[in-house]
Amino acid sequence: MSYFNSSSAKALMNLFQLLEAAASSGRKVVVNWRFREDDDTMREFGEDFSEDFVHAKFNLCPVAPA
């Protein structure tokens, strides 16, 4: 994402809740949260989002800057 704010976070949380519900009903759900390895803010958001997943798999995926 090139821009991230509280509205973006809320929209993602709504999507993630749907994915978690699907996973809790037996569907395989994997979220790969990709972020630049030097972007601590996006890493922290990913860590925060990952705490809400019980049934779906949430992977933090650091990527080297281009």
C-alpha positions, 0 to 999 in steps of 0.5 A, spaced: 500 500 500 502 506 498 497 510 503 495 507 509 490 510 515 485 509 520 480 508 514 484 503 510 485 499 517 478 499 518 476 496 511 482 491 512 479 489 519 472 488 516 475 483 510 479 480 515 473 478 519 470 475 513 476 471 512 476 469 519 469 467 519 470 463 512 476 459 516 472 458 522 467 454 517 473 449 515 475 453 509 483 454 508 485 461 508 492 464 508 493 471 509 500 473 506 502 480 509 507 483 505 511 489 507 518 492 506 523 490 511 525 497 513 517 499 514 516 498 522 509 501 521 506 496 516 510 490 520 506 493 527 500 493 523 501 486 520 502 484 527 496 487 530 492 484 525 495 477 526 493 477 533 485 477 531 486 470 527 485 464 530 483 459 524 486 463 518 493 463 517 496 469 517 504 470 515 508 476 516 512 477 509 518 482 509 520 484 502 527 487 501 526 494 498 527 495 491 
